[in-house]
Every structure is written in C-alpha cells, then in structure tokens.
Amino acid sequence: MKFLMKGVVVSSFLTLMLTCTLFGQQIKWMTFDEAIAAHQKIKKKIIVDIYTDWCTWCQKMDQSTFQNPFIANYINDHYYPVKFNAEQQDKVSFNDKEYYYVKKGNRGYHELAAELSLGRLSYPTIVFLDEDLQVIQALRGFQSTLRFEQIMTYFAQDFHKTTPWSKFSENYQTFISHN
C-alpha cells in the first residue's frame, strides 16, 4: 500500500510538472493596443495573426503550429505577438490613423486587417512588422511547424535583409547554427 501511494504521488507530481511546462510554453498573445504600448517602451518586431472565428485553418494553426513549444518560446522572445480578429468591430489606432469595421453583406472586415494583409484578406494571414511598424511580409494560409519555424527566424534575425528566401530555406540549419 505504501508503495502504491508513492507511485500515485510521483505520478501526480509528474503530471503537474508536464502541465505547467506545456502551459508555460504558450504564446502570450496581446491585443493590438497592448503590443503598440509595449513597442513604445521597447522596440521589437510584431507578429500579427489575422484570423476569424469561423476559419478552420486558423483553428488548425492554433492547435498545431502555435502549440509547438519552440515556436511559442521563440515568438515570445523575439516578437510582440498579436491575435487580431479580422471581423472585430472595435476601433483600432495604428500609425496615427484610426481603423474601423466595415460591414459587407452578412459579415464584414476590419480595415486594419485589410491594410496589414496588403488588401488581400485571406485567413489565416500572418503579418510580420519590423521595429518601425512597417510590414515586412504578409503570409497567407496555414503554415506547418517546420515551415513557420524557418519563416519566423528569417524575419526575426533580419536574414530577409541579406539573404534570398530560397537560399535561407535550403540551408536553414547552417544559418541558425551560426547565430
């Protein structure tokens, strides 16, 4: 009986540790306003996940790519991560301009989502902003874990300024081992 109790205690402890580890490695999503406020204190790139509640691929990316512990930690360390619902109806101020919800048919879209996605609304779209809050790239569609790892590293470490994507992606391991 004593042995069985020790096993239950150890098992409970390991489950608790695993749960804390998994929850500790989630992306710390911010609102757009929170990210801009943080950016005003310490300049850092911003990553914006433009999604809708009904988008199946957005949900799949949330459940797979964004749950990867390496990706979550890397995003938290190198970016201000923003979750932005493209159908939200709240006014958002960005770069001295105000953006609003535009009703279109039964649904609508937020003007900021349209601007950040360079006028090509598609879900999900991941937008990378530099330290000056300028769009580096708007990336449309679901991204697998490996591909997204490469993309977020490419922009976070400014490889996009000196290295073509094709060269970087082919030699990804070489590039990251030198940094």
C-alpha positions as CSV (number, residue, x, y, z in Angstrom):
1,M,0.0,0.0,0.0
2,K,2.8,2.4,0.9
3,F,4.5,1.6,-2.5
4,L,1.2,2.3,-4.3
5,M,0.8,5.7,-2.5
6,K,4.4,6.7,-3.5
7,G,3.5,5.8,-7.1
8,V,0.4,8.0,-7.0
9,V,2.3,10.9,-5.5
10,V,5.1,10.6,-8.1
11,S,2.6,10.2,-10.9
12,S,0.6,13.3,-9.8
13,F,3.8,15.3,-9.4
14,L,4.9,14.4,-13.0
15,T,1.5,15.2,-14.4
16,L,1.6,18.6,-12.7
17,M,5.1,19.3,-13.9
18,L,4.2,18.4,-17.5
19,T,1.0,20.5,-17.4
20,C,3.0,23.5,-16.0
21,T,5.6,23.0,-18.7
22,L,3.0,22.9,-21.5
23,F,1.1,25.9,-20.3
24,G,4.3,27.8,-19.7
25,Q,5.2,27.4,-23.4
26,Q,2.2,29.1,-24.9
27,I,2.3,32.2,-26.9
28,K,1.5,35.3,-24.9
29,W,-0.9,36.8,-27.3
30,M,-1.7,40.5,-27.0
31,T,-4.2,42.9,-28.4
32,F,-3.0,45.3,-31.0
33,D,-3.2,48.2,-28.5
34,E,-1.1,46.2,-25.9
35,A,1.6,45.4,-28.5
36,I,1.8,49.0,-29.6
37,A,2.1,50.1,-25.9
38,A,4.9,47.6,-25.3
39,H,6.6,48.6,-28.5
40,Q,6.7,52.2,-27.4
41,K,8.7,51.1,-24.3
42,I,11.0,48.6,-26.0
43,K,11.1,48.4,-29.8
44,K,10.7,44.9,-31.1
45,K,9.2,43.3,-34.2
46,I,5.5,42.5,-34.1
47,I,3.8,39.3,-35.5
48,V,0.1,39.6,-36.2
49,D,-2.1,36.5,-36.6
50,I,-5.1,37.7,-38.6
51,Y,-7.9,35.2,-38.1
52,T,-11.7,34.8,-38.0
53,D,-13.7,32.7,-35.6
54,W,-15.2,30.6,-38.4
55,C,-11.8,29.8,-40.1
56,T,-11.0,26.1,-39.9
57,W,-7.3,26.6,-41.0
58,C,-6.9,29.3,-38.4
59,Q,-8.0,26.9,-35.7
60,K,-5.7,24.2,-37.1
61,M,-2.8,26.5,-37.0
62,D,-3.6,27.5,-33.4
63,Q,-3.8,23.8,-32.4
64,S,-0.7,22.7,-34.2
65,T,1.9,25.2,-35.2
66,F,1.3,27.8,-32.5
67,Q,1.3,25.0,-29.8
68,N,4.8,23.9,-30.6
69,P,6.9,24.8,-27.6
70,F,9.9,26.0,-29.6
71,I,7.7,28.3,-31.8
72,A,5.8,29.6,-28.8
73,N,9.1,30.5,-26.9
74,Y,10.7,32.0,-30.0
75,I,7.7,34.2,-30.7
76,N,7.5,35.3,-27.1
77,D,11.3,36.2,-27.1
78,H,11.6,37.9,-30.5
79,Y,8.2,39.4,-31.2
80,Y,5.2,41.1,-29.7
81,P,2.5,38.6,-30.7
82,V,-0.9,39.9,-31.7
83,K,-4.1,37.9,-32.2
84,F,-6.3,40.0,-34.5
85,N,-9.8,39.0,-35.4
86,A,-10.4,40.4,-38.9
87,E,-14.1,40.7,-38.1
88,Q,-13.8,42.6,-34.8
89,Q,-15.8,45.7,-34.5
90,D,-13.6,47.8,-32.2
91,K,-11.8,50.9,-33.5
92,V,-8.0,50.4,-33.6
93,S,-5.5,53.2,-33.8
94,F,-2.2,52.5,-35.6
95,N,0.5,54.7,-37.0
96,D,-1.6,57.9,-36.4
97,K,-4.6,56.5,-38.2
98,E,-7.9,55.0,-37.0
99,Y,-9.3,51.8,-38.4
100,Y,-12.8,50.6,-38.3
101,Y,-15.0,47.6,-39.0
102,V,-16.6,47.7,-42.5
103,K,-19.9,45.9,-42.9
104,K,-20.1,43.9,-46.1
105,G,-23.1,41.6,-46.7
106,N,-23.8,39.3,-43.7
107,R,-20.3,39.8,-42.4
108,G,-17.6,42.4,-42.8
109,Y,-13.9,43.0,-42.2
110,H,-11.7,45.3,-40.2
111,E,-9.9,48.0,-42.2
112,L,-6.6,47.3,-40.3
113,A,-6.8,43.6,-41.3
114,A,-7.2,44.6,-44.9
115,E,-4.3,47.1,-44.7
116,L,-1.9,44.7,-42.9
117,S,-2.7,41.9,-45.4
118,L,-1.9,44.4,-48.2
119,G,-5.5,44.3,-49.4
120,R,-5.6,40.5,-49.8
121,L,-7.8,39.3,-47.0
122,S,-7.3,35.6,-46.5
123,Y,-7.4,33.5,-43.3
124,P,-5.1,32.9,-41.6
125,T,-2.7,35.6,-42.6
126,I,0.4,36.1,-40.5
127,V,1.9,39.6,-40.8
128,F,5.4,40.4,-39.7
129,L,6.1,44.1,-38.8
130,D,9.6,45.5,-38.3
131,E,10.7,47.7,-35.4
132,D,9.4,50.7,-37.3
133,L,6.0,49.1,-37.6
134,Q,6.3,48.6,-41.3
135,V,5.0,45.4,-42.9
136,I,7.9,43.1,-43.8
137,Q,5.7,40.3,-45.1
138,A,2.0,39.2,-45.1
139,L,2.0,35.4,-45.2
140,R,-1.3,33.8,-46.3
141,G,-2.6,30.4,-45.4
142,F,-1.8,27.6,-43.0
143,Q,1.9,27.2,-42.1
144,S,3.3,23.9,-40.9
145,T,5.5,23.9,-37.8
146,L,8.8,23.4,-39.7
147,R,8.0,26.0,-42.4
148,F,6.8,28.5,-39.8
149,E,9.9,28.0,-37.7
150,Q,12.0,28.9,-40.7
151,I,9.9,31.9,-41.6
152,M,9.8,33.4,-38.1
153,T,13.6,33.0,-37.8
154,Y,14.2,34.5,-41.2
155,F,12.4,37.7,-40.2
156,A,13.3,37.9,-36.5
157,Q,17.0,37.7,-37.2
158,D,16.9,40.0,-40.3
159,F,18.1,37.4,-42.7
160,H,15.5,38.8,-45.1
161,K,17.7,41.9,-45.5
162,T,20.7,40.0,-46.8
163,T,19.7,36.5,-48.0
164,P,17.1,35.4,-50.5
165,W,14.4,33.1,-49.0
166,S,15.3,30.2,-51.3
167,K,18.9,30.2,-50.1
168,F,17.9,30.6,-46.5
169,S,15.3,27.8,-46.5
170,E,17.6,25.3,-48.3
171,N,20.4,26.0,-45.8
172,Y,18.3,26.7,-42.7
173,Q,20.3,24.5,-40.3
174,T,23.5,26.2,-41.4
175,F,22.2,29.7,-40.9
176,I,20.8,29.0,-37.4
177,S,23.9,27.1,-36.2
178,H,25.9,30.3,-36.8
179,N,23.7,32.5,-34.7
